[in-house]
Amino acid sequence: MDRLNKGPRAFITVVPNGMPKMAPMMAKSLVYNLVVSLLVAYVTWHAVGADAAYLDVFRIAGATSMMSYSLASVPESIWFGRPWRNFGMQVVDAIAYGLVTAGIFGSMWA
């Protein structure tokens, strides 16, 4: 307990040596974005229906996609000491992703 109280404490991520391979990371990122988009489409479909106006689709798709892209990282700040500033920066990214997602969904909905 003394050593834990005295510190320091750290959470370390260990990755393989060398340059990271971009293709697998890009593929995983694409799959993640597709899964989020499918779930956003599901929620939006049940919230507004098939013949909804652009702004109705934009509102629901934007809100759900922004939540999907940002809120998953909150536990990292709560439990693992990740700085809240990092979460704030992720929220900025989530807003951008959410607005793009909402715009695409709104324009392609009808």
CYANA upper distance limits for C-alpha pairs under 8 A (distance plus 0.5 A):
  1 MET  CA      5 ASN  CA      6.56
  2 ASP  CA      6 LYS  CA      6.38
  3 ARG  CA      7 GLY  CA      6.53
  4 LEU  CA      8 PRO  CA      8.01
  4 LEU  CA      9 ARG  CA      7.74
 11 PHE  CA     80 PHE  CA      7.68
 21 LYS  CA     25 MET  CA      7.45
 22 MET  CA     26 MET  CA      6.43
 23 ALA  CA     27 ALA  CA      6.59
 24 PRO  CA     28 LYS  CA      6.66
 25 MET  CA     29 SER  CA      6.60
 26 MET  CA     30 LEU  CA      6.60
 27 ALA  CA     31 VAL  CA      6.74
 28 LYS  CA     32 TYR  CA      6.63
 29 SER  CA     33 ASN  CA      6.70
 30 LEU  CA     34 LEU  CA      6.62
 31 VAL  CA     35 VAL  CA      6.64
 32 TYR  CA     36 VAL  CA      6.75
 33 ASN  CA     37 SER  CA      6.58
 34 LEU  CA     38 LEU  CA      6.59
 35 VAL  CA     39 LEU  CA      6.78
 36 VAL  CA     40 VAL  CA      6.57
 36 VAL  CA     65 SER  CA      7.50
 36 VAL  CA     68 SER  CA      7.31
 37 SER  CA     41 ALA  CA      6.50
 37 SER  CA     65 SER  CA      7.92
 37 SER  CA    101 THR  CA      8.16
 38 LEU  CA     42 TYR  CA      6.69
 39 LEU  CA     43 VAL  CA      6.77
 40 VAL  CA     44 THR  CA      6.46
 40 VAL  CA     61 ALA  CA      6.36
 40 VAL  CA     64 THR  CA      6.49
 40 VAL  CA     65 SER  CA      6.61
 41 ALA  CA     45 TRP  CA      6.35
 41 ALA  CA     61 ALA  CA      7.68
 41 ALA  CA    105 PHE  CA      8.42
 42 TYR  CA     46 HIS  CA      6.91
 43 VAL  CA     47 ALA  CA      6.53
 43 VAL  CA     60 ILE  CA      8.40
 43 VAL  CA     61 ALA  CA      8.36
 43 VAL  CA     64 THR  CA      8.27
 44 THR  CA     48 VAL  CA      6.44
 44 THR  CA     49 GLY  CA      7.85
 44 THR  CA     57 VAL  CA      7.09
 44 THR  CA     60 ILE  CA      6.28
 44 THR  CA     61 ALA  CA      6.34
 45 TRP  CA     49 GLY  CA      5.38
 45 TRP  CA     50 ALA  CA      6.94
 47 ALA  CA     60 ILE  CA      7.93
 48 VAL  CA     52 ALA  CA      6.23
 48 VAL  CA     56 ASP  CA      7.34
 48 VAL  CA     57 VAL  CA      7.28
 50 ALA  CA    109 TRP  CA      7.91
 50 ALA  CA    110 ALA  CA      7.52
 51 ASP  CA    109 TRP  CA      8.34
 51 ASP  CA    110 ALA  CA      6.62
 52 ALA  CA     56 ASP  CA      6.80
 52 ALA  CA     57 VAL  CA      6.98
 52 ALA  CA    109 TRP  CA      8.23
 52 ALA  CA    110 ALA  CA      7.85
 53 ALA  CA     57 VAL  CA      6.95
 53 ALA  CA    106 GLY  CA      8.31
 53 ALA  CA    110 ALA  CA      8.49
 54 TYR  CA     58 PHE  CA      6.50
 54 TYR  CA    106 GLY  CA      5.23
 54 TYR  CA    107 SER  CA      7.09
 54 TYR  CA    109 TRP  CA      7.99
 55 LEU  CA     59 ARG  CA      6.45
 55 LEU  CA    106 GLY  CA      7.44
 56 ASP  CA     60 ILE  CA      6.95
 57 VAL  CA     61 ALA  CA      6.31
 57 VAL  CA    102 ALA  CA      7.65
 57 VAL  CA    105 PHE  CA      7.34
 57 VAL  CA    106 GLY  CA      5.72
 57 VAL  CA    109 TRP  CA      7.99
 58 PHE  CA     62 GLY  CA      6.05
 58 PHE  CA    102 ALA  CA      5.12
 58 PHE  CA    103 GLY  CA      6.64
 58 PHE  CA    105 PHE  CA      7.36
 58 PHE  CA    106 GLY  CA      5.66
 59 ARG  CA     63 ALA  CA      6.62
 59 ARG  CA    102 ALA  CA      7.71
 60 ILE  CA     64 THR  CA      6.63
 60 ILE  CA    102 ALA  CA      8.35
 61 ALA  CA     65 SER  CA      6.41
 61 ALA  CA     98 GLY  CA      8.08
 61 ALA  CA    101 THR  CA      7.52
 61 ALA  CA    102 ALA  CA      5.47
 61 ALA  CA    105 PHE  CA      7.47
 62 GLY  CA     66 MET  CA      6.47
 62 GLY  CA     98 GLY  CA      5.44
 62 GLY  CA     99 LEU  CA      6.25
 62 GLY  CA    101 THR  CA      7.11
 62 GLY  CA    102 ALA  CA      5.04
 63 ALA  CA     67 MET  CA      6.69
 63 ALA  CA     98 GLY  CA      7.65
 64 THR  CA     68 SER  CA      6.59
 64 THR  CA     98 GLY  CA      8.39
 65 SER  CA     69 TYR  CA      6.62
 65 SER  CA     94 ALA  CA      8.25
 65 SER  CA     97 TYR  CA      8.01
 65 SER  CA     98 GLY  CA      5.50
 65 SER  CA    101 THR  CA      7.51
 65 SER  CA    102 ALA  CA      8.18
 66 MET  CA     70 SER  CA      6.56
 66 MET  CA     91 VAL  CA      8.44
 66 MET  CA     94 ALA  CA      5.65
 66 MET  CA     95 ILE  CA      6.16
 66 MET  CA     97 TYR  CA      7.54
 66 MET  CA     98 GLY  CA      5.13
 66 MET  CA     99 LEU  CA      8.39
 67 MET  CA     71 LEU  CA      5.95
 67 MET  CA     94 ALA  CA      8.18
 68 SER  CA     72 ALA  CA      7.23
 69 TYR  CA     91 VAL  CA      8.31
 69 TYR  CA     94 ALA  CA      5.58
 69 TYR  CA     97 TYR  CA      8.09
 69 TYR  CA     98 GLY  CA      8.17
 70 SER  CA     74 VAL  CA      8.23
 70 SER  CA     87 PHE  CA      8.29
 70 SER  CA     90 GLN  CA      6.66
 70 SER  CA     91 VAL  CA      5.85
 70 SER  CA     94 ALA  CA      5.91
 73 SER  CA     77 SER  CA      7.67
 73 SER  CA     87 PHE  CA      7.29
 74 VAL  CA     78 ILE  CA      6.91
 74 VAL  CA     87 PHE  CA      7.41
 75 PRO  CA     79 TRP  CA      6.17
 75 PRO  CA     80 PHE  CA      7.95
 76 GLU  CA     80 PHE  CA      5.57
 76 GLU  CA     81 GLY  CA      7.18
 76 GLU  CA     82 ARG  CA      6.24
 77 SER  CA     81 GLY  CA      5.48
 77 SER  CA     82 ARG  CA      4.80
 77 SER  CA     83 PRO  CA      6.48
 77 SER  CA     84 TRP  CA      6.49
 77 SER  CA     87 PHE  CA      7.76
 78 ILE  CA     82 ARG  CA      8.00
 82 ARG  CA     86 ASN  CA      7.57
 82 ARG  CA     87 PHE  CA      8.47
 83 PRO  CA     87 PHE  CA      7.51
 84 TRP  CA     88 GLY  CA      6.76
 85 ARG  CA     89 MET  CA      6.80
 86 ASN  CA     90 GLN  CA      6.79
 87 PHE  CA     91 VAL  CA      6.75
 88 GLY  CA     92 VAL  CA      7.03
 89 MET  CA     93 ASP  CA      7.04
 90 GLN  CA     94 ALA  CA      6.51
 91 VAL  CA     95 ILE  CA      6.58
 92 VAL  CA     96 ALA  CA      6.99
 93 ASP  CA     97 TYR  CA      6.67
 94 ALA  CA     98 GLY  CA      6.26
 95 ILE  CA     99 LEU  CA      6.53
 96 ALA  CA    100 VAL  CA      6.77
 97 TYR  CA    101 THR  CA      6.52
 98 GLY  CA    102 ALA  CA      6.42
 99 LEU  CA    103 GLY  CA      6.51
100 VAL  CA    104 ILE  CA      6.70
101 THR  CA    105 PHE  CA      6.59
102 ALA  CA    106 GLY  CA      6.38
103 GLY  CA    107 SER  CA      6.58
104 ILE  CA    108 MET  CA      6.58
105 PHE  CA    109 TRP  CA      6.12
